[in-house]
Amino acid sequence: MVLSVRHMKSSKSYFCVLAFIIISNAAIGQTKIVIDDRTSILSAEVEKILQQKFLEKNLFLTNSVDFREKCDYYFSSIVKESKGYQLEIMNCDNRVLGSVFAGSNLGSISSEERAIIIFYNLWDIIDNPSYPESESQEVEQEVSSGPVDSEHDSRYFFAPSALPLKKGELYYNTLYFLSHDIQYGINDRFTLGLGTTIIGFPFYLTAKYSIPIQENSHLAFGDLLMVGTYGTNFFGNLAYATYTYGNSHNNFSIGAGHLYFNPDDNSNISSSVVGNLAGIVRAGKYFYFLSENYLFNFKATEFAYRTTQLPDGTFMYQEAEYEVRRNIWYGLTGIRFVRKSNELVSWQFGLTHMLFVSSKAPAPYDSPDWDNDSFRTGARMIAFPTFSFTRKFKL
């Protein structure tokens, strides 16, 4: 009986030690913190001060997340509401640890004061989590249904939205693994990019500047410069503006631009107004429907020819050229899958569809007496499958 009691006391001590180790490990499990700055308030100097402050608390401030070790991180955010700046922290289960109002003048004070206010407010939430119960069940379900912000909200298949990449984010996109495109966030509003094929030709450069209007409303201006799309002398440039309404998971964009292109030499310059309509809808935790569409028209030179037999039995060959107007609808529609194990990776599958509508040849070339490029007139529809792969890097 004495031996049994001793055994029980020994077991009780063992379990107490084990419980202490488990609790201790849980307490130190989160060793990193990321800050989603949706207000562009974190300058390089502020981040440097925050880095030092968090290191004193054995936390490492980082801009990237290894989703294989997601529970090593605290996920904090800074948003600006009508009353001022709001700070919030969530754990890896998307559960809110707490939120705090940081004042309305956070953007107008010095970098050191700003960093101190942000640090002590965030640390107070970490040190004393409140787990607010005032959130509605609907909000909790929305948060637990997936990532708070999509990692792929700056682009659709190819078309850009007005939502920007964050500073230091690199976005890679490949179509059929034959064409390759990269976009880099110079800061929280300005993005630069380039693209080419596996042979390095053709080649293009892109730039986009995003302007937040309201929380779910953004405007962007950009440019796409193309060289060698078909023929070594090809040159093209598309200057555009686009407006995006919605959040990072569900939004639509409408845009317009002016396309100037020189297919061969300076004698064949053409231009067109281009319209763009795109959108994405979240259909599941890691599943989206998306579509992007372009409408444009331009003038094209066509040829007509005929052979006429003269009274003396000889033949006379005639050739003429004329202009027609071509209208084109080009689009990509399909689905996006985001990897559960790593939300920075996604796959897109769908259809590329093109509708060509060309005007008829003018009189007298639109007659049985003349042969022309009739296969180019009227309406033609082309569709074929497409897939692409995307990956975001947070440098």
TIMI-946550 format. One line per field, with one value per residue: x, y, z of N, C-alpha, C in turn; residue in three letters. Coordinates in steps of 0.05 Angstrom, whole numbers, always signed. Each point is the difference from the previous one (the first is absolute). Layout:
BEGIN
nx [X:...]
ny [Y:...]
nz [Z:...]
cax [X:...]
cay [Y:...]
caz [Z:...]
cx [X:...]
cy [Y:...]
cz [Z:...]
rest [ALA:...]
//
This chain:
BEGIN
nx [+17:+22:+7:-25:-1:+23:-10:-23:+15:+15:-22:-10:+23:+0:-26:+7:+22:-13:-20:+20:+11:-24:-7:+24:-1:-25:+10:+20:-23:-12:+19:-20:+2:-22:+4:-26:+17:-25:+18:+21:-4:+8:+15:+22:-1:-27:+3:+21:-15:-21:+18:+12:-23:-8:+25:-5:-22:+23:-8:-2:+3:-19:+8:+11:-16:+11:-19:+23:+8:-25:-1:+22:-22:+3:-25:+14:-18:+4:-23:-9:-14:-26:+2:+15:+24:-4:+10:+7:-3:+8:-9:+14:-18:+11:+8:-17:+25:-4:-13:+13:-12:+16:-23:-6:+20:-3:-12:-5:+5:+22:+20:+16:-15:-1:+25:+5:-17:+9:+26:-3:-14:+17:+21:-15:-7:+26:+8:-21:-1:-18:+7:-4:-21:+5:+18:-14:-18:-13:+11:-5:-23:-2:+9:-16:-13:+20:+20:+8:+24:-9:+17:-22:-3:+26:-7:-11:-7:-5:-25:+11:-3:-16:-2:+16:+24:+6:+12:+18:-25:+6:-12:+0:-2:-8:-1:-10:+12:-13:-20:+16:-12:+13:-10:+10:-7:+4:-26:-15:+10:+26:-8:+22:-1:+5:+0:+2:+10:-1:-5:-13:-20:-20:-1:-8:-6:-5:-18:-5:-16:-3:-25:+3:-26:-11:-11:-22:+15:+11:+18:+6:+24:+1:+21:-4:+26:-6:+18:-4:-26:+0:+22:+25:-15:-14:-17:-6:-20:-7:-11:-4:-25:+0:-25:+6:-23:+4:+0:+20:-23:-15:+5:-4:+10:-1:+10:+16:+9:+24:-6:+26:-1:+24:-17:+9:-10:+12:-2:+0:-1:-8:-24:-6:-25:+9:-21:-1:-10:+5:+0:-2:-9:+0:+6:+22:+9:+4:-23:+6:-20:+12:-1:+14:-8:+8:-6:+6:+4:+6:+14:-8:+22:-18:+1:-6:-7:+5:-8:+3:-17:+20:-12:+25:-13:+12:+15:-16:+21:-19:+11:-15:+4:-11:-13:+2:-21:+19:-20:+12:-11:+17:-1:+3:-12:+0:+17:+1:+20:-4:+26:-12:+21:-4:-12:+27:-9:-5:-22:+1:-25:-1:-15:+15:-14:-2:-13:+2:-6:+1:+2:-20:+10:+10:-21:+8:+18:-23:+11:-15:+3:+0:+25:-9:+10:-18:+21:+7:-19:-20:-11:+21:-5:+19:+3:+17:+7:+0:+25:+1:+24:-7:+19:-6:+19:+5:+14]
ny [-24:+0:-22:-6:+10:-11:-22:+4:+5:-22:-15:+9:-4:-24:-3:+9:-15:-22:+6:+4:-22:-13:+10:-6:-24:-2:+8:-17:-13:+23:-2:+3:+23:+1:+22:-3:+17:+5:+15:-16:-7:-24:+20:+2:+25:+2:-13:+16:+20:-7:-5:+22:+13:-12:+4:+22:-6:-6:+21:-14:+26:-11:+1:-24:-19:-18:-5:-13:+23:+0:-20:+6:+9:+25:+3:+22:+19:+19:+9:+16:+6:+5:-14:-15:-5:-24:-10:-22:-21:-19:-24:-23:+0:+23:-6:+20:+8:+21:+23:+22:+22:+7:+12:+25:+6:-26:+10:+17:-20:+3:-10:+12:+22:+0:-6:+18:+17:-6:+1:+20:+10:-8:+8:+20:-1:-3:+19:+14:-23:+13:-11:+22:+1:+25:-14:+6:-19:+19:+19:-15:-6:+26:+6:-19:+12:+14:+6:+19:+1:+1:-20:-2:+22:+1:-26:-2:-8:+22:+9:+24:-4:+17:-25:+11:-6:-13:+18:-7:+1:-25:+5:-27:+3:-25:+3:-24:+14:+15:+15:+20:+7:+22:+5:+24:-1:+23:+8:+10:+16:-2:-12:-14:-6:-25:-6:-26:-13:-26:+12:+14:-9:+17:+26:+3:+25:+0:+18:+1:+21:-10:+8:-4:-4:-24:-12:+1:+21:-8:+18:-8:+10:-9:-14:-9:-4:-5:-19:-2:+9:+12:-11:+0:+12:-19:+20:-2:+16:-9:+24:-5:+0:-9:-6:-5:-13:-1:-23:-11:-9:+21:+3:+23:-1:+26:-2:+19:-2:+9:-17:+3:-8:-10:-14:+18:+22:+23:-15:-15:+25:-11:+6:-4:+6:-7:-16:+0:-25:+0:-24:-3:-25:+3:-25:+1:-15:-17:+11:+9:+16:+2:+24:+2:+23:+0:+25:-4:+21:-7:+16:-15:-4:-3:-22:+11:-20:+4:-20:+18:-14:+10:+17:+8:-9:+22:-2:+14:+2:+3:+18:-1:+21:-8:+17:-17:+0:-7:-15:+1:-23:+5:-25:-2:-24:-1:-16:+8:-17:+5:-6:-20:-14:+14:+20:+0:-25:+4:-13:+7:-8:+0:+18:+0:+22:-2:+22:-5:+25:-5:+24:+2:-11:+24:+12:-10:-1:+7:-14:-15:+25:+3:-9:-5:+11:-14:-16:+25:-2:+15:-20:-2:-23:+5:-25:+2:-23:+10:+1:+9:+8:+6:+16:+6:+19:-2:+18]
nz [+0:+16:-12:+2:+25:+5:-12:+15:+21:-7:-5:+23:+11:-11:+5:+24:+1:-9:+17:+19:-9:-1:+23:+9:-12:+9:+24:-6:-7:+6:-19:-17:-11:-15:-13:-4:-11:+5:+13:-7:+25:-8:+8:-14:+8:-4:-22:-4:+9:-15:-19:+8:+1:-23:-9:+13:-14:-12:-13:-22:-7:-16:-25:+7:-11:+16:-18:-4:+10:-8:+18:-14:-12:+7:-7:-3:+3:-18:+8:-19:+21:+1:+22:-16:+12:-11:+22:-13:+16:-18:+9:-1:+20:-6:+25:+3:+5:-17:+5:-10:+9:-21:-1:-4:+16:-2:-21:+20:+16:+16:-15:+19:+1:-26:-1:+19:-12:-24:+9:+16:-20:-19:+15:+5:-26:-7:+17:-9:-13:-15:-23:-14:+17:-6:-12:-21:+1:-14:+16:+23:-12:-6:+24:+11:-19:+8:-16:+17:-12:-24:-5:-14:+15:-7:-6:-24:-24:-13:-4:+4:+25:+13:+11:+17:-8:+22:+14:-19:-10:-7:-23:-2:-26:-6:-26:+4:+18:-18:+11:+7:+22:+7:+24:+5:+26:-14:+3:+19:-18:-2:-23:-2:-27:-8:-26:-5:-21:-4:-24:+19:-17:+0:+5:+26:+6:+26:+5:+27:+2:+24:+0:+27:-6:+4:+21:-14:-3:-24:-6:-25:-4:-25:-7:-25:+0:-26:-2:-27:+3:-23:-9:-8:-19:+12:+4:+25:+6:+24:+0:+26:+7:+25:+4:+25:+1:+26:+14:+14:+11:+1:-26:-11:-25:-5:-24:-7:-25:-8:-20:-1:-25:-6:-14:-17:-13:-3:-22:+22:+9:+22:+8:+25:+6:+24:+2:+26:+3:+26:+11:+26:+4:+26:-8:+13:+19:-20:-7:-24:-8:-24:-9:-23:-9:-25:-5:-26:-14:-25:-16:-20:-13:-18:-15:-23:-14:-26:-16:-19:-16:-15:-17:+3:+21:+4:+22:+15:+15:+19:+15:+21:+15:+23:+14:+20:+15:+18:+11:+23:+8:+19:+9:+26:+2:+26:+13:+25:+2:+25:+1:+12:-8:-22:+13:-1:-3:-26:-9:-26:-3:-26:-13:-21:-3:-26:-3:-26:-2:-26:-8:-17:-22:-4:-11:-22:+22:+11:-20:-16:-9:+26:+2:+25:+21:-13:+5:-5:-16:+10:+13:+16:+10:+18:+9:+20:+12:+25:+9:+24:+8:+26:+8:+25:-1:+26:-14]
cax [-17:+19:+12:-20:-2:+25:-2:-19:+13:+20:-14:-12:+22:+8:-20:+2:+23:-7:-18:+15:+16:-18:-9:+23:+4:-22:+4:+22:-2:-1:+25:+2:-24:-2:-18:-13:-5:-19:-1:+26:+10:+25:+24:+23:+10:-18:+4:+26:-4:-18:+16:+16:-18:-11:+22:+2:-21:+5:-16:+14:-17:+7:-20:-7:-12:+3:-26:+4:+3:-17:-5:+22:-4:-23:-8:-11:-8:-5:-20:-10:-28:-9:+9:+28:+15:-8:+20:-12:+18:-13:+18:+0:-27:-17:-15:+9:+10:-8:+4:+2:+0:+26:-2:-5:+23:+23:+15:+12:+21:+26:+3:+5:-25:-19:+9:-5:-29:-7:+11:-12:-28:+1:+10:-21:-19:+13:+4:-26:-21:-27:-18:-26:-23:-20:-1:-23:+6:+4:+27:+18:+0:+14:+29:+10:-3:+24:+17:-13:+4:+10:+27:+0:-20:+11:-3:-19:+18:+23:-7:+4:-21:+11:+12:+29:+18:+12:+29:+16:-13:+6:-21:+8:-22:+8:-22:+9:+28:+14:+5:+7:-5:+6:-8:+14:-10:+21:-11:-28:-17:+13:+8:+14:+1:+10:-7:+11:-4:+24:+22:+8:-11:+0:+7:-16:+4:-25:+1:-26:-1:-26:-9:-24:-20:-13:+9:-5:+0:+27:+5:+28:+9:+23:+10:+11:+16:+5:+19:+4:-21:+3:+18:+20:-3:-25:+1:-27:-2:-27:-3:-26:-10:-20:-13:-8:-18:-3:+22:+20:-12:-23:+2:-1:+16:-7:+22:+2:+26:+5:+21:+14:+18:+13:+5:+23:+16:-15:-21:-24:-6:-28:-6:-27:-9:-3:-15:+5:-19:+10:-11:+5:-20:+9:-20:+7:+23:+24:-11:-11:-6:+10:-2:+9:-9:+10:-14:+14:-3:+21:-2:+19:+2:-5:+5:-18:+14:-16:+12:-20:+9:-5:-10:+21:+7:+19:-11:+10:-1:-4:+1:-7:-1:-21:+0:-23:+0:-2:-8:+10:-6:+20:-4:+7:-20:+5:+0:+26:+4:+22:+9:-6:+24:+16:-19:+14:+0:-26:-2:-24:-8:-23:-1:+6:-20:+4:-20:+9:-21:+12:-18:+2:+16:-17:-5:-11:+16:-18:-16:+11:+21:+25:+7:+13:+5:-27:+1:+5:-24:-21:+6:+13:+4:+21:+2:+18:+6:+24:+6:+23:+10:+10:+14:+8:+23:+1:+29]
cay [+24:+22:+1:+10:+28:+12:-1:+20:+26:+3:+5:+27:+18:-3:+13:+28:+9:-2:+22:+25:+1:+5:+28:+17:-1:+15:+28:+10:-11:+21:+15:+20:+17:+14:+23:+7:+28:+8:+29:+10:+16:-11:+7:-17:+7:-11:-29:-5:+4:-22:-24:+0:-2:-27:-18:+1:-18:-25:-2:+10:+13:-9:+6:-24:-21:-28:-11:-26:+5:+23:+6:+13:+28:+18:+15:+26:+18:+28:+11:+27:+2:+28:+12:+0:-25:-23:-22:-25:-23:-26:-23:-16:-11:+23:+10:+26:+1:+26:+23:+24:+25:+13:+29:+10:+15:-18:+5:+27:+2:-9:-29:-13:+0:-19:-28:-6:-4:-26:-22:-5:-9:-28:-18:-2:-21:-26:-7:-2:-4:+4:-17:+14:-16:+17:-5:-16:-27:+2:+9:-22:-20:+11:+0:-27:-13:+1:+23:+25:+13:-17:+5:+2:+20:+21:-8:-21:-18:+17:+27:+9:+15:+25:-6:-1:-17:+14:+5:-24:-24:-8:-17:-14:-13:-12:-11:-24:-1:+10:+28:+5:+27:+6:+26:+6:+23:+19:+8:-11:+11:-1:-26:-2:-27:-7:-27:-9:-28:-16:+7:+28:+19:+28:+10:+23:+13:+10:+17:+6:+16:-3:+21:-7:+21:-8:-27:-20:+15:+7:+9:-4:+8:-17:-1:-26:+5:-26:+0:-25:-19:-16:+15:+13:+29:+8:+17:+6:+12:+3:+17:-7:+6:-20:+4:-26:+2:-25:-7:-15:-25:+4:+27:+3:+23:+10:+16:+9:+9:+6:-18:+9:-21:+2:-29:-6:+23:+25:+5:-16:+5:-1:+5:-8:+2:-27:-2:-24:-6:-24:-4:-25:-6:-22:-21:-19:+8:+3:-4:+25:+3:+25:+5:+26:+4:+24:+7:+21:-1:+15:-1:-18:+2:-25:+1:-13:-4:-14:-4:+5:-7:+21:-9:-12:-26:+3:+4:+23:-4:+24:-2:+25:-2:+16:-2:-10:+4:-26:+1:-24:-5:-19:-4:-24:-5:-26:-3:+2:-16:+8:-23:+1:-1:+24:+18:+16:-14:-5:-10:+10:-17:+11:+2:+25:+3:+24:+5:+19:+10:+18:+12:-10:+15:+21:-2:-23:-24:-20:-10:-24:+6:+3:-18:+15:-17:-4:-16:+19:+16:-14:-6:-25:-5:-19:-5:-22:-1:+14:-3:+16:-5:+24:-3:+25:-1:+24:+3]
caz [+0:+0:-26:-19:+5:-11:-29:-8:+4:-21:-25:+1:-4:-28:-17:+5:-16:-28:-6:-1:-25:-22:+2:-6:-29:-13:+4:-16:-27:-20:+3:-22:-4:-25:+2:-25:+1:-21:+1:-9:+22:+10:-16:+6:+26:+19:+0:+14:+29:+8:+0:+25:+22:+2:+7:+30:+10:-14:-24:-24:-19:-27:-21:-15:+17:-8:+8:+12:+29:+3:+28:+12:-5:+6:-24:+8:-22:+6:-18:+7:-1:+1:+25:+2:-6:+16:+0:+7:-2:-2:+1:-25:-5:-8:+23:+8:+27:+11:-17:+15:-14:+4:-4:-27:-10:-2:-25:+0:+21:-9:-4:+25:+16:-14:+5:+28:+4:-13:+15:+27:-4:-9:+21:+21:-9:+2:+28:+14:-21:+11:-15:+1:-5:-12:-29:-8:-10:-29:-4:+7:-21:-23:+6:+1:-26:-16:+7:+2:-26:-21:-8:-30:-7:-17:-28:-6:-15:-9:+4:+27:+15:+11:+26:-4:+16:+22:-3:+3:-10:-28:-10:-24:-15:-24:-16:-13:+6:-24:+5:+28:+8:+28:+9:+25:+14:+7:+26:+3:-21:-27:-8:-26:-8:-26:-8:-25:-4:+7:-18:+5:-20:+4:+26:+7:+25:+10:+24:+10:+24:+12:+18:+15:+2:+25:+9:-21:-25:-8:-28:-8:-27:-7:-27:-9:-24:-13:-22:-14:+4:-25:-17:+16:+1:+13:+23:+9:+27:+10:+24:+10:+27:+9:+26:+13:+23:+15:+17:-14:-8:-18:-11:-29:-10:-26:-8:-28:-7:-28:-11:-24:-9:-26:-6:-17:-3:+5:-20:+7:+28:+7:+28:+8:+27:+11:+24:+16:+22:+13:+26:+14:+21:+17:+1:+21:+16:-17:-27:-11:-28:-9:-29:-9:-28:-14:-25:-15:-29:-14:-29:-12:-29:-14:-29:-19:-26:-20:-26:-21:-27:-19:-26:-17:+12:+22:+27:+14:+29:+15:+29:+14:+29:+13:+29:+14:+28:+14:+28:+13:+28:+9:+29:+14:+21:+12:+29:+14:+24:+18:+15:+29:+15:-5:-14:-19:-25:-12:-28:-14:-23:-13:-29:-14:-21:-17:-20:-20:-17:-20:-19:-27:-19:-12:-29:-15:+5:+11:-22:-12:-19:+14:+22:+22:+24:+11:+24:+22:+4:+16:+28:+5:+29:+6:+29:+7:+29:+10:+28:+9:+27:+12:+25:+12:+19:+17:+3]
cx [+17:+13:-19:-3:+24:-1:-19:+12:+20:-13:-12:+22:+9:-19:+0:+24:-7:-19:+14:+16:-18:-10:+23:+5:-21:+5:+22:-1:+0:+24:+3:-26:+2:-21:-11:-7:-17:-3:+25:+13:+27:+23:+23:+11:-18:+4:+25:-3:-17:+16:+16:-18:-10:+21:+5:-20:+2:-20:+15:-21:+9:-22:-9:-10:+6:-25:+2:+3:-17:-4:+24:-4:-24:-6:-14:-7:-4:-19:-8:-30:-8:+10:+30:+12:-8:+21:-14:+20:-17:+21:-2:-26:-20:-18:+11:+8:-8:+4:-1:+0:+25:+0:-3:+24:+25:+18:+14:+22:+26:+1:+5:-25:-20:+8:-6:-30:-9:+10:-15:-29:-1:+9:-20:-21:+12:+2:-26:-22:-28:-20:-28:-23:-22:-3:-24:+9:+6:+29:+19:+1:+15:+30:+11:-2:+25:+17:-15:+1:+11:+29:+1:-20:+9:-5:-22:+15:+26:-6:+4:-26:+12:+12:+30:+13:+11:+31:+15:-12:+7:-21:+8:-24:+10:-24:+11:+30:+17:+6:+2:-3:+6:-9:+12:-11:+23:-7:-29:-19:+11:+11:+14:+2:+11:-9:+12:-7:+25:+23:+9:-11:-28:+5:-18:+7:-26:+5:-29:+2:-29:-6:-25:-19:-15:+10:-4:-1:+28:+0:+29:+5:+25:+7:+12:+15:+9:+20:+1:-22:-4:+16:+20:-3:-25:+6:-28:+1:-29:+1:-29:-6:-21:-10:-9:-17:-3:+24:+19:-10:-22:+1:-5:+16:-10:+22:-2:+28:+2:+24:+11:+19:+9:+8:+25:+19:-18:-22:-26:-6:-30:-4:-29:-5:-6:-17:+5:-20:+9:-12:+7:-20:+11:-23:+5:+25:+25:-8:-14:-9:+11:-2:+11:-6:+9:-17:+16:-5:+22:-4:+22:-1:-4:+4:-21:+14:-19:+16:-21:+11:-9:-10:+21:+9:+21:-14:+13:-4:-2:+1:-6:+1:-21:+2:-26:+3:-4:-6:+8:-8:+19:-4:+11:-19:+6:-1:+29:+0:+24:+7:-5:+25:+17:-17:+14:+1:-28:+3:-25:-5:-25:+2:+9:-20:+4:-22:+9:-24:+12:-21:+5:+17:-19:-5:+23:+12:-17:-19:+13:+23:+27:+4:+13:+3:-26:+1:+4:-25:-21:+9:+13:+6:+21:+1:+19:+7:+25:+4:+25:+6:+10:+12:+8:+23:+0:+29:+6]
cy [+25:+4:+12:+30:+15:+2:+21:+28:+5:+7:+28:+21:+0:+15:+31:+12:+0:+22:+26:+3:+6:+29:+19:+0:+15:+30:+12:-9:+21:+19:+21:+16:+13:+22:+6:+30:+9:+30:+13:+18:-10:+7:-19:+6:-11:-31:-8:+2:-23:-26:-2:-5:-29:-20:+0:-18:-28:-5:+12:+11:-7:+8:-24:-21:-27:-15:-29:+2:+24:+8:+11:+31:+12:+15:+26:+17:+28:+10:+27:+2:+30:+14:+0:-28:-22:-22:-26:-23:-25:-21:-16:-13:+22:+10:+26:+0:+26:+21:+25:+24:+15:+30:+8:+15:-17:+6:+27:+3:-11:-30:-15:-2:-20:-29:-8:-6:-26:-23:-6:-8:-29:-18:-3:-20:-28:-9:-4:-4:+2:-19:+12:-18:+16:-5:-18:-27:+1:+9:-22:-21:+10:-1:-29:-14:+2:+25:+26:+15:-20:+8:+5:+20:+21:-6:-20:-22:+16:+29:+9:+12:+26:-4:-4:-23:+17:+3:-26:-26:-4:-20:-12:-14:-12:-13:-24:-6:+7:+30:+5:+29:+4:+29:+4:+26:+18:+12:-10:+11:-5:-27:+1:-30:-3:-28:-7:-30:-16:+6:+29:+20:-10:+8:+24:+10:+11:+18:+6:+16:+0:+22:-10:+23:-4:-28:-20:+13:+9:+8:-4:+10:-16:+2:-27:+6:-27:+3:-28:-20:-19:+16:+15:+30:+9:+17:+7:+12:+4:+16:-4:+11:-21:+6:-27:+6:-28:-5:-19:-28:+2:+29:-1:+25:+8:+20:+8:+9:+6:-17:+12:-22:+4:-28:-5:+23:+25:+5:-14:+3:-1:+5:-7:+7:-28:+2:-26:-3:-27:-2:-27:-3:-24:-21:-20:+10:+5:-2:+25:-4:+27:+2:+28:+2:+26:+5:+22:-3:+17:-3:-20:+2:-27:+4:-16:-3:-15:-2:+2:-8:+22:-12:-15:-27:+2:+5:+24:-5:+27:-6:+27:-5:+18:-5:-11:+5:-27:+5:-26:-1:-23:-4:-26:-4:-28:+0:+2:-17:+11:-23:+4:+1:+25:+19:+19:-12:-4:-11:+11:-19:+13:-1:+28:+2:+26:+1:+22:+8:+21:+11:-12:+18:+21:-7:+14:-26:-22:-10:-25:+5:+2:-22:+16:-19:-4:-16:+18:+18:-16:-4:-28:-3:-22:-4:-24:+1:+15:-7:+17:-7:+26:-5:+28:-5:+26:+4:+18]
cz [+0:-27:-20:+4:-11:-30:-10:+3:-22:-27:-1:-5:-30:-18:+4:-17:-30:-8:-2:-26:-23:+0:-8:-30:-15:+2:-18:-28:-22:+5:-21:-2:-27:+3:-28:+2:-24:-2:-10:+22:+10:-20:+7:+28:+22:+3:+15:+30:+11:+2:+26:+24:+4:+7:+30:+13:-13:-23:-24:-20:-28:-20:-16:+20:-13:+9:+9:+30:+7:+29:+15:-1:+14:-25:+9:-24:+11:-22:+9:-4:+3:+25:+4:-6:+20:-3:+9:-3:+0:+2:-26:-6:-8:+22:+10:+30:+14:-21:+17:-18:+6:-5:-29:-12:-3:-24:+0:+21:-11:-2:+26:+17:-12:+6:+29:+5:-12:+16:+26:-2:-9:+21:+23:-8:+2:+29:+15:-21:+12:-14:+0:-8:-13:-29:-5:-11:-30:-6:+6:-22:-24:+5:-1:-27:-17:+8:+0:-26:-20:-7:-30:-10:-19:-30:-3:-15:-8:+7:+29:+12:+9:+27:-3:+14:+23:-6:+6:-9:-29:-9:-26:-12:-26:-14:-16:+7:-25:+1:+30:+6:+30:+5:+28:+12:+9:+27:+0:-21:-29:-5:-28:-7:-28:-7:-27:-3:+7:-18:+3:-19:-7:+30:+6:+28:+10:+24:+8:+26:+11:+20:+15:+3:+26:+6:-23:-28:-7:-29:-6:-28:-7:-30:-6:-26:-11:-23:-12:+4:-25:-20:+17:+2:+15:+25:+9:+28:+8:+26:+9:+27:+7:+28:+11:+24:+13:+17:-16:-9:-21:-11:-30:-8:-27:-8:-30:-5:-30:-9:-26:-8:-28:-8:-15:-3:+3:-19:+8:+30:+5:+29:+6:+29:+10:+26:+14:+22:+12:+28:+12:+23:+15:+3:+22:+15:-17:-29:-10:-29:-9:-31:-6:-30:-11:-25:-13:-30:-13:-30:-10:-31:-12:-30:-15:-27:-19:-26:-21:-27:-19:-27:-17:+12:+22:+26:+13:+30:+14:+30:+13:+30:+12:+30:+11:+30:+14:+29:+12:+30:+8:+30:+10:+23:+12:+30:+10:+25:+16:+18:+30:+17:-3:-16:-19:-28:-10:-28:-12:-24:-13:-30:-9:-23:-15:-21:-19:-17:-18:-19:-28:-17:-13:-30:-15:+6:+13:-21:-11:-19:+13:+21:+22:+24:+15:+26:+24:+6:+15:+28:+3:+30:+3:+30:+4:+29:+7:+29:+7:+29:+11:+27:+10:+19:+15:+9:+24]
rest [MET:VAL:LEU:SER:VAL:ARG:HIS:MET:LYS:SER:SER:LYS:SER:TYR:PHE:CYS:VAL:LEU:ALA:PHE:ILE:ILE:ILE:SER:ASN:ALA:ALA:ILE:GLY:GLN:THR:LYS:ILE:VAL:ILE:ASP:ASP:ARG:THR:SER:ILE:LEU:SER:ALA:GLU:VAL:GLU:LYS:ILE:LEU:GLN:GLN:LYS:PHE:LEU:GLU:LYS:ASN:LEU:PHE:LEU:THR:ASN:SER:VAL:ASP:PHE:ARG:GLU:LYS:CYS:ASP:TYR:TYR:PHE:SER:SER:ILE:VAL:LYS:GLU:SER:LYS:GLY:TYR:GLN:LEU:GLU:ILE:MET:ASN:CYS:ASP:ASN:ARG:VAL:LEU:GLY:SER:VAL:PHE:ALA:GLY:SER:ASN:LEU:GLY:SER:ILE:SER:SER:GLU:GLU:ARG:ALA:ILE:ILE:ILE:PHE:TYR:ASN:LEU:TRP:ASP:ILE:ILE:ASP:ASN:PRO:SER:TYR:PRO:GLU:SER:GLU:SER:GLN:GLU:VAL:GLU:GLN:GLU:VAL:SER:SER:GLY:PRO:VAL:ASP:SER:GLU:HIS:ASP:SER:ARG:TYR:PHE:PHE:ALA:PRO:SER:ALA:LEU:PRO:LEU:LYS:LYS:GLY:GLU:LEU:TYR:TYR:ASN:THR:LEU:TYR:PHE:LEU:SER:HIS:ASP:ILE:GLN:TYR:GLY:ILE:ASN:ASP:ARG:PHE:THR:LEU:GLY:LEU:GLY:THR:THR:ILE:ILE:GLY:PHE:PRO:PHE:TYR:LEU:THR:ALA:LYS:TYR:SER:ILE:PRO:ILE:GLN:GLU:ASN:SER:HIS:LEU:ALA:PHE:GLY:ASP:LEU:LEU:MET:VAL:GLY:THR:TYR:GLY:THR:ASN:PHE:PHE:GLY:ASN:LEU:ALA:TYR:ALA:THR:TYR:THR:TYR:GLY:ASN:SER:HIS:ASN:ASN:PHE:SER:ILE:GLY:ALA:GLY:HIS:LEU:TYR:PHE:ASN:PRO:ASP:ASP:ASN:SER:ASN:ILE:SER:SER:SER:VAL:VAL:GLY:ASN:LEU:ALA:GLY:ILE:VAL:ARG:ALA:GLY:LYS:TYR:PHE:TYR:PHE:LEU:SER:GLU:ASN:TYR:LEU:PHE:ASN:PHE:LYS:ALA:THR:GLU:PHE:ALA:TYR:ARG:THR:THR:GLN:LEU:PRO:ASP:GLY:THR:PHE:MET:TYR:GLN:GLU:ALA:GLU:TYR:GLU:VAL:ARG:ARG:ASN:ILE:TRP:TYR:GLY:LEU:THR:GLY:ILE:ARG:PHE:VAL:ARG:LYS:SER:ASN:GLU:LEU:VAL:SER:TRP:GLN:PHE:GLY:LEU:THR:HIS:MET:LEU:PHE:VAL:SER:SER:LYS:ALA:PRO:ALA:PRO:TYR:ASP:SER:PRO:ASP:TRP:ASP:ASN:ASP:SER:PHE:ARG:THR:GLY:ALA:ARG:MET:ILE:ALA:PHE:PRO:THR:PHE:SER:PHE:THR:ARG:LYS:PHE:LYS:LEU]
//
